[in-house]
Amino acid sequence: MAEQEDEKSPLLERDEDSYETLRHRGETHNARESTWTEASTDRPTHPLCKPSPKTTEADQIVCIFVVAFDTRSGNVIEWCMPEDMDLDGVEFKAMVSGSHTLTTDFVYFRKDNMYGLACFENMPVESEIERGARMKSVGILATSYTLLYRHMQFLETQVRHQLETPGKYTQLLAFYEDKKGLLPSSSVMSDGCAVVSPASTPSSSSEAFLDMKITHPAGCFSQFTRFFGEQIFILWKYALLKRRILFFSPPPIGVVCYRVYCACCLALHSVPGLGEEIKPHFYVNVADIETLETEVAYIACTTEKIFESKHDLYDVYVDNQIVRTHFPALKELLKVSSADKEKYQKLNNLRSAHQFSYEELGEETLDEEELFITFFSEQNNVIFQTLLDVANSQDQQLTNEHMKSMGLDPVGDRQFLMELVEHYGIDVVLMVDNPCCPK
């Protein structure tokens, strides 16, 4: 019994320290949030789910598990709690295809209506049975991905613990007992996000806003912007059109999960009545094919090259920095317009000013994530509100001036606009000159 107490203590101490640090960050963020909402009442919520703080503060961990690689059986669920949890297929998501080439990695994924986070490590061992390498992942499942980030460090520590001292699950069990929640039924939507009940509806836009961080590393959004360059606005258009977007990359997959998250943020807006928002699937593999066949919109990532040939599963395929589509109408959107270049320059200028204010002036400004989300949500709000205003006008005519006011190129973005109004069913008459047709 004393041995169990010794094992629990380091876990609880580390977890409390981590929680206090994150709680302080949350208080700092709330202070900034209050300032933000004084200037604007249209503070956007994240598009993926909109629960109130009351429904998301609890961790709601519904399962914790260990996945191991067995030289005879392949990926197996070594241990889990609760013991009767249905984890079919999780062993291939928590330890993704190609992981054997890495030392460490992490992955976000979906399992039915739940979200998971797992940390992987590959440790060399002098064992003929294990063929010189011991590979394991330790992961958790929750009803939403928004708070999984809290436990990244714990999972990284525990996967090393499982590699060095296999079969000892005391700390994992203590963690589960401390953090466990129940799987909601009627209070959860089909995408695993909590529904706000009338009794818990926040009274202000400040309370309604939820910080949806998934523990991206410092500079994640800057890396995303630099990685794709001006092509970020090609992804932005596809995200606004709610297309099925699949990112492919060889392992490591963790950074690609961040790209999925950033891509979802591109479509953020606060204009009501425009249908359901796009869902993140994070990592997917061949076992998800049947599920993806039923999705009309999603953003996901994979390490499995076989997806590239399955054109019926996606609209847009992103192979590292190469963006492709097999739909003729969408191919016209692959070209960066002059307006896209201007928006990219504006975004870079904002980021530079933000960095200067932080480093040189010592000012406490919006963090990088908020700057990124605010930039795109404001852009999206202008576009949708302009289109709706024109649709409600007497002549419903959308002119070149309207296009420019929305930050769009009247010529280069014509096809995008046509796709946009058709997708959302916005009734406008496009008066923009068609360069292909003589006047």
N, C-alpha and C positions, 0 to 999 in steps of 0.2 A: 504493500500500500504506500509505503514511504517513497518507493521508487516511482510510483505513478505521480505523486505530488511533485517530485523533483522535475518530472517531465512536463508537467502542466505549467509550472511557474514561469519558465522562460517564455512560453507561448503567451501567457496572459500579460506579462510585462511588456513584451514587444507589441502586442495588440493594443494595449492601452496607450502606449506611446504613440503608435500610429494613429489611433483614433483622436487623441488630443490634438495632434498636428493638423489632421484633416478638419477637425471641428473649428480650429482657429482659422484655417483657410476659408471655411464656409462663412464664418462671421465676417471676415474681411470682404468676401464676395458680396454678402448681403448688404454691407455698408455701401459698396459701389453700386449695387443694384438699386438701392433707395435713391441715390443721387441720379441715376440714369432715368428712373421713372418720373422724377420731378420735371425733367425736360421733355418727356414724351409719354403719352398714354398708350402708344402702340407697341409696347415692348413685345417682340415676338417670342413665342414659346418654341421649343424644339419640335420639328415636324413629326418625330417618330412616336412620341406619346406625351400626353399632357396631364399627368396626375398632379394632385395637390401635394404640398410638402408633407401633409399628414399621412399620405398613403405611401410615401417613398422613403421616409427617414429610417424605417426598420430595414435591416439587411434582407430579410426574407430568403435566406439560404435554404433551399429545399433538399439539397443533396451535396455530399462531398465524396470524392472517389479517388482511387489510385489506378492508373493504367500502366501496365508493364508490357514489355516486348518479350515474348517467349520464343526461343529459337525453333520450337516445334509447332507451336500453335499460333504464332504471330501476335498481334495486339490483343490483350485480354484485360478484362476488368479484374484487377487483383483484389480490391476491397472497396466497399462503399457503405455509406450510412445515409438513409435507412437501408437495411439489407435487402428489402423487397422492391427497391426502386427500379423502374424499367429504364435501363441504360443501353438498350439495344442500339448499336451504331456509335455510341459515344467514344468507344475505344479507338475508332478511326478518325474522330474529330479532335480528340485531346492529344493524339499523337499523329500528326498529319503525314500524308504521303511524302516521302523524301526526308523525313526528320533524321534518319540515320546518318545523314551527311553533316549534321550540325552538332554543336556542343550544347547550346541552350536555345530555347525559343519559347514563345507563348502564343496563344490563339484564343480568339473570341469565336463563338459559334452559337447556333440555335439547335435546340432539341424540342420538337413539338412546339408547345407554347412557352418554353423556357429559354433562357439565355445562359451560356456557359463561358467560363474562363478557365484555362488550364495552362500550367507552366511545365515545360519539358526540359529534361537534361539527359545528356549522354555521358556516362562516366566509364573510362577504361578500367578493366578489371583483369586480373590474372586468373582466368577461368576458361577452361576448354568448353564447358557446358554452355556458357554464355557467349562463347566465341570472341572473347576479349572485350566485350562492351555490354554494359548494363544500362538500359534505357527505360525511363519512367516518366510519367506525367501525373501531377496532382492537380485536381480541378474541382470546381464547384458549379452548381446550377442554381439559378435564382429566377424569380418571376419577371425580372427586368434587368437589362444590362447596366443600368445607370449607376449602380453602386458597387458593381463588381470590382472596380478599380481599387477600392479600399483594401482588398485582400491580395493584391498582386505580390507584395513583398512576403507575406505569409506563405503563399503558395510556392514562391521561389525558394524560400528557406526549407519548406517541407519536402520538396522534391529532392533536394540534396540530402535531407535527413533520411528519406526512404531509400536512397541509393546507398548510403553509408551504413544504415542499420535497418535492413529490410525486415518487414513484418511487425514493426512497432507503430501502432496506430493511436496511441494514447492521446497525443497532442491533437490529432485530427478529430478524434471523437470529442475532446473537450471543446474544440472550436465549434463543431457542429451543434453541440448542446447549448453553447452560448449564443449562437447566431441563427439557429434554425427558425424557420417560419413555416406556415401552412400554405399549401397550394390553394389559392382562392378559386372559387367556382364562378358565381355570377358577377363577382367584382373584377374579373379580368377579361379583357378583350381577347380576340383570337390571335393578336400579335404579341400577347404576353405583357401588355402594359396595363397598369391599374386604371380603372375608370373612376372618375371623380363623381361621388354621389352628391345629391343636392345638399345633404347636411354638411359635407366637407368642402363645398365649393368655396374657393378663396374669395375674399371680399375686395381685393385689389389686384391690379395687374402685377404689382411687385410680388405679392404672395403667389400668384399663378406661375411666375417664371421658375423654371427648374434648371439648374446647371447640370447638363447632361454629359459631363466629362467621363471618359473611359480610361483615364490615366494615360493620356498620350504623353510622350516625353516632351521636355521643353523644346519648343521650336517645331512641333509636329506640323502645324498649319503652314509655317514658313517653308518647311521641307516639302510639303505637298504642293505649294505654289511654285517653288523653284523646280521641283521634279517635272511638273507638267508645263511650266512656263505659260505661254499664251493659250496653250491647249486646255487650260483649266476652264476657259469659257466655252469650249466645245463640250466638255463634261457638264458644265452648268446648264447648257441648253438641253442636253439629253435628260438630265435630272429633272428639269422643269417640265419636260414632256412625259415624265414618269415612265421612262423606258427601262427595260430589263438590262442592267449593266453588270457585266462580269469582269472582274480584274483577275488576270493570270500573272503568276510569278513563281519561279522556283522558290523553295524555302531559303531564308526564313519567312514565315507567313505573318508574324506579328505586326510588322510595319505595314503590311498590305491591309490588315484589318483596320489600321488607322486610316488608310486611304478610303476604305469603305465608309467609315464614319465621316471623314471630311467631305466626301462626295454627297452624302446625305444632307450635310449642312448647306450645300450649294442651293438646295431647293427650298430653304426655309422662308416662310412669309407669314404674315398675320392677317391676310385677307380671308374672311370667312366664306363658306359656301362653295368651295372649290374641290370638294371630294376628299377621299382618304389620302393620307400622305404615303410616300414611298417607304418601304420597310427595309431595314438592314438584315441580311441573313449572315453577314460576316463569312466565315469559312464554310464552304460546301464541298462535297465530294460526290462520287458516283451514286452513293446511296441516297442522295437528295434529288436525283433526276426526276423521280415521280412527283415530288413536291414542287419542284421548279416548273414542271409542265403545267401546273394549275395557277401559277402566279402571273398576273398581268403586269406587275411592276415590282422590281426589287433591285437591290444593290448587294453584290456578294463578291467573294474572292475565292480562288482555288489554286492549288499547286498541280492539279491534274490536267495534263495537256489534252486528254481525250475530249474535254468539253469544247475545244476549238472547232471540232468537226460537227458538233451537234447544234446546227444553226437554229433549230426550232426552240432551243432553250434560252436564247438571249437575243437582244436587239443590238447591243453594243459590246464589243470584246476589246478589252484593254490589256495588251501584252506589254507589260512594263510601261514604256512611254509611247507605244504605238496604239492609237485608237482606231478601231475598224468597225464597220457595220456592213451587213449584206443587203440592207434595204435601200433601194434606189433613192427614195425620198429623203432618207436620213443621211445618205452619202453627201448630199449637198451641204449638210451642216458641218462637214469635216474641215471646211476651209475657214480659217480665222478671218473675220471681217475687220474692216478698219475701226469700227466701233469697239470690237473686242480688244484690239491693240490699245485703244485709248483707255478702256476700263482696266486693263492689266497695268498700264502705267500709273493710273490713279491708285490702284490697290497697292502697288509697290511704294508709291509716295506716302500713302497712309502708314504703311508698315515702317518705313524709314523714319517718319515723324514720330511714330509711337516708340521706336527704339531709341531715338535721340532724346525724347522726353524722359524716358526711363533711365538711360545711362548717364546723360550729361546734366539734365536738370533735376534729376531725383524726384520727378513728379510721379504720383501714383495714378496711373491712367488705366483705361480698360485693358484687361489682359488680352493676349494674342487671340485666344479663342473668341472672345466677345467682339474684338475688332473684325475678325474674319466673318463671323456670323452676321454682325450688324451691317457690314458692307453688302453682303449678298441679299440679306432680307430686305434692306431698304431698296435695293435695285429691283427685287422681285415685287415688292409692294407697289412701286411706281408703275411697273409694267401692268400688273393686274388691275390696279385701280384706274389707270388710264383706259384700258380696254373696256372695263365695266362702265366707266363714265360715257365713253363713246357709244357703247351698246345701248345705253339708256337715253341717248340724245335723240333728237327728232330725225336727223338724216342718217345717223349711224355711220358716218363716213370717217375712215381712218386715213389721215394724210401723212405726207412726208414729215411735216412738223410734229405730228404725234409720235412718229417713229423716232425722231431725233430727241424729243423730250423724254422718251423711254430709254434713251441710251442705246438705241439700235441703229444699224446702218440701213437706210431705206432700200438699198439695192442688195447688199451682201446678206442681210438678215431677213429678206422677204420670205424665203421658204420657211425659215424658223417661225416667223410670225403666223404664216398660214397654218403650219402644223399646230401651233400653240392654240389659236382660236378654235380650230377644229377639235382638238383634244378636249378642251374645257367647255365646248359648246357656247362660246361667246359670239353673239350675232353682231358682226360689224361688216361694213363694206370697205374692202381694201382699195383705196384710191391711189396707192403708191404705183408709180410708173413701172411697168415690166420692161426691163432692158432688152428682153428677147423679142419684143413686139414693137413694130414701128408705130409712131403716134399718128 
